[in-house]
């Protein structure tokens, strides 16, 4: 399958700062790629180069087979881009701004009105369509930017922090919309919100100091966590004391730790020891509140790969 987004060797330097350092990736139709990294990792700089808003020092990016540098109009017809901060014209209303965007995209009359109506309904902008954008909350300004990116129903979406500033209900609505669109599009979401990955992403790329340091499905990345396949047993202190040594003696268990009212049984080589622990607890006849298998913590993996020194780059950039 041909990738709808292809990035090869993108690099960008600002003075002494190596903002992006030889990044390559591909995104296919149906993929929602979470582009993760700490502040200053180079996420927004990479997104701007993919969208053609910033010229790379080296490398190339293409959308639906069109090189962003050599065929910018053809490429930009095929993607919707919401930049960091979702900039717009504050003196306009959302309706006026979307009419302006529709005109730029070549739509007019009834077709423009229908597209504006559809997108404003899908992201619930209807109640503020006649207010000046400057008077809107941060969350609604974000929605206006997303509406502009979606107006022409593009094949590719490039979204920089799409849920930043939204309340939990609004985040849920936007994530649901992204999930609904995902099968027919290739989507990149830049974010530092790890819960976004579990919520909508089929794949995640983590960058640090301008370089890719991890790439995989959420499950694959979670499997790299020290907590992957750890068996957690919750009970009172007396019960935990009774089962600590027997659990530690199980063949699949490397060591056991106590964390408050939880016993954490760390498996050897990531083995699944849940059934073994359940059988032992049942045989001992003790009462526990909960026994579960931990999936692994993306937060742990993120922290590990983004704090490890690579020996490259200088400084940081957005």
C-alpha positions in Angstrom: 0.0 0.0 0.0 1.3 3.5 -0.9 1.7 5.8 2.0 -0.4 9.0 1.9 2.2 10.9 3.9 5.9 10.2 3.3 8.7 12.0 5.1 12.3 11.2 4.2 15.3 12.7 6.1 13.7 16.0 7.2 16.2 18.2 9.0 16.0 21.8 10.2 18.4 24.0 12.2 17.8 27.4 13.8 21.3 28.8 14.4 23.0 26.6 16.9 19.8 24.6 17.5 19.2 21.4 15.6 15.4 21.4 15.8 14.8 18.4 13.6 17.4 15.8 12.8 16.9 13.4 9.9 13.3 12.3 10.6 11.7 9.8 8.2 8.3 8.2 8.5 5.3 7.1 6.4 1.5 7.2 7.2 -1.0 5.1 5.3 -4.7 5.5 4.8 -6.6 4.4 7.9 -3.7 5.2 10.3 -3.9 7.8 13.1 -0.3 8.6 14.0 0.3 10.2 17.4 3.4 12.3 17.0 4.7 12.6 20.6 7.5 14.4 22.3 8.2 16.7 25.2 8.0 20.5 24.7 10.9 21.6 22.5 11.3 18.2 20.9 10.7 19.4 17.3 7.1 18.3 16.9 5.7 21.6 15.6 8.7 22.2 13.4 8.3 18.8 11.7 4.6 19.4 11.2 5.2 22.8 9.6 7.7 21.2 7.2 5.2 18.4 6.3 2.6 21.1 5.7 4.9 23.2 3.5 4.8 26.2 5.9 8.5 25.8 6.7 11.3 24.9 4.3 13.6 22.1 5.5 17.3 22.3 5.3 17.4 18.7 4.1 15.0 16.0 3.2 11.5 15.9 1.6 7.9 15.4 2.4 5.0 14.4 0.1 1.3 14.1 0.5 -0.7 11.7 -1.7 2.4 11.4 -3.9 2.9 15.1 -4.4 6.1 16.6 -3.1 5.2 19.5 -0.8 8.2 21.6 -2.1 7.9 21.0 -5.8 4.1 20.6 -6.1 2.8 22.6 -3.2 -0.7 23.4 -4.6 -1.5 19.8 -5.5 -0.2 18.6 -2.1 -2.1 21.3 -0.1 -5.4 20.5 -1.9 -5.2 17.1 -0.3 -4.5 17.9 3.3 -6.1 19.9 6.1 -3.7 21.5 8.5 -4.4 22.9 11.9 -1.3 24.7 13.1 -0.1 25.1 16.7 -2.5 27.6 18.4 -5.1 27.4 15.6 -4.4 30.9 14.4 -7.3 32.8 12.7 -8.5 36.4 12.2 -9.8 37.5 15.6 -12.0 40.3 14.2 -13.9 37.8 12.1 -16.8 35.6 13.3 -16.4 31.8 12.8 -18.9 32.0 9.9 -17.0 34.8 8.2 -13.7 33.0 8.7 -15.0 29.7 7.3 -16.5 31.6 4.3 -13.1 33.1 3.7 -11.4 29.6 3.9 -14.1 28.2 1.6 -13.3 30.9 -0.9 -9.6 30.2 -0.7 -10.4 26.5 -1.3 -12.4 27.4 -4.4 -16.0 26.9 -3.0 -18.8 29.5 -3.3 -22.5 29.8 -3.1 -24.6 26.8 -1.9 -21.6 24.4 -2.0 -19.7 26.7 0.4 -22.7 27.1 2.7 -23.3 23.3 2.8 -19.7 22.6 3.7 -19.7 25.2 6.4 -23.0 23.9 7.8 -21.7 20.3 7.8 -18.4 21.0 9.5 -19.9 23.5 12.0 -22.4 20.9 13.1 -19.9 18.1 13.3 -17.7 20.0 15.8 -20.5 21.9 17.5 -19.7 25.4 16.5 -23.3 26.4 15.7 -23.9 28.4 18.9 -20.9 30.8 18.3 -21.0 31.2 14.6 -21.8 34.9 14.8 -19.5 35.9 17.7 -16.1 37.6 17.0 -13.4 34.9 17.3 -11.6 37.2 19.7 -14.4 36.8 22.2 -14.4 32.9 22.1 -12.8 30.6 24.7 -9.6 28.9 23.9 -11.5 25.7 23.3 -13.9 27.3 20.7 -11.0 28.9 18.9 -9.5 25.5 18.6 -12.7 24.2 17.1 -12.7 27.0 14.6 -9.2 26.0 13.5 -10.2 22.4 13.2 -13.3 23.3 11.2 -11.0 25.2 8.7 -8.8 22.1 8.4 -11.9 19.9 7.7 -13.8 22.1 5.4 -12.7 20.6 2.1 -12.9 17.0 3.5 -9.2 16.3 2.8 -7.6 12.9 2.4 -4.9 13.8 4.9 -5.2 15.7 8.2 -2.2 17.3 10.0 -3.4 18.4 13.4 -1.1 20.2 15.9 -2.5 19.7 19.5 -6.1 19.4 18.3 -7.6 19.0 21.8 -5.4 21.5 23.7 -7.6 23.8 25.8 -10.8 21.7 25.4 -12.8 20.5 28.5 -13.2 16.7 28.9 -16.5 16.6 27.1 -15.1 18.6 24.1 -12.1 16.3 24.0 -14.3 13.3 23.8 -16.3 14.8 21.0 -13.2 15.7 18.9 -11.6 12.3 19.6 -14.9 10.6 18.5 -14.9 12.7 15.3 -11.3 11.7 14.6 -12.1 8.0 15.1 -15.0 8.3 12.7 -12.9 9.9 10.0 -9.9 7.6 10.5 -10.8 4.7 8.1 -10.9 7.1 5.1 -7.9 9.3 5.9 -4.3 9.4 7.0 -4.0 11.5 10.1 -1.1 12.9 12.1 -1.8 14.3 15.5 1.0 16.2 17.3 0.5 16.1 21.1 2.2 15.8 24.4 -1.0 14.4 26.0 -0.4 10.7 26.4 -4.0 9.8 26.9 -4.6 11.0 23.3 -2.7 8.0 22.1 -4.9 5.4 23.9 -8.0 7.4 22.8 -7.5 7.7 19.1 -4.1 6.6 17.8 -3.3 3.3 15.9 0.4 4.1 16.0 2.7 6.4 17.9 6.1 8.0 17.1 8.0 9.6 19.9 10.7 12.2 19.2 13.3 13.8 21.4 15.9 16.4 20.5 14.6 16.3 17.0 15.1 12.6 16.4 12.7 9.6 16.4 13.3 7.5 19.6 10.4 5.1 19.4 7.8 4.0 16.8 5.1 1.4 17.2 1.5 0.7 18.1 0.4 1.8 21.6 0.4 -1.9 22.7 4.0 -2.3 21.4 5.2 0.8 23.2 3.4 -0.2 26.4 5.2 -3.6 26.2 8.5 -1.7 26.6 7.3 -0.5 30.0 8.8 -1.9 33.2 5.2 -2.4 34.3 4.2 -4.6 31.3 2.6 -7.8 32.5 3.1 -7.0 36.2 0.5 -8.7 38.3 -1.1 -6.2 40.8 -2.8 -7.6 43.9 -4.8 -5.3 46.1 -5.5 -6.3 49.7 -5.0 -5.3 53.3 -1.5 -5.4 54.8 -2.0 -8.6 56.7 -3.1 -10.5 53.6 -0.3 -9.1 51.5 2.2 -10.2 54.2 0.8 -13.8 54.0 1.1 -14.1 50.2 4.3 -12.1 49.5 6.8 -14.9 49.9 4.7 -17.6 48.1 4.1 -15.3 45.1 7.8 -14.4 45.0 8.6 -18.1 44.9 6.6 -18.7 41.7 8.7 -19.7 38.7 7.5 -16.9 36.4 8.1 -14.1 39.0 11.4 -12.3 39.2 10.7 -10.2 42.2 7.9 -8.8 44.4 7.3 -5.2 45.6 4.8 -3.7 48.0 3.3 -0.3 47.1 0.9 0.6 49.8 -2.0 -1.8 49.7 -0.8 -3.3 46.4 1.6 -6.2 45.8 3.4 -5.9 42.5 4.6 -9.2 41.1 7.2 -8.4 38.4 7.5 -11.3 36.0 10.7 -12.7 34.5 11.1 -11.8 30.8 7.7 -10.3 30.6 5.9 -13.6 31.2 2.1 -13.6 31.9 1.8 -14.9 35.5 -1.7 -13.8 36.2 -3.3 -17.3 36.3 -0.4 -18.5 38.5 -1.0 -15.7 41.0 -4.8 -16.3 41.0 -4.4 -20.0 41.7 -2.0 -19.3 44.6 -4.3 -16.7 46.1 -7.3 -19.2 45.8 -5.3 -22.0 47.3 -4.2 -19.8 50.3 -7.9 -19.0 51.0 -7.2 -15.3 51.5 -9.5 -12.4 50.5 -8.2 -9.8 48.1 -9.9 -6.7 46.6 -8.4 -7.0 43.1 -6.0 -9.0 41.0 -5.1 -7.6 37.6 -2.5 -7.7 34.8 -0.9 -4.3 34.1 -0.7 -3.4 30.4 2.3 -1.3 30.8 2.6 2.5 31.2 3.2 4.6 28.1 4.2 7.4 30.5 7.1 5.3 31.7 8.3 4.5 28.1 7.9 8.2 27.1 10.0 9.3 30.1 12.7 6.7 29.4 13.1 7.3 25.7 12.9 11.1 25.9 15.4 11.5 28.8 18.0 9.1 27.5 21.0 11.0 26.1 21.5 10.6 22.3 24.7 12.6 22.1 23.3 14.6 19.2 21.7 18.0 18.7 22.1 21.3 20.5 19.4 23.0 22.4 15.7 22.5 21.6 12.9 23.9 19.4 9.2 23.6 19.1 
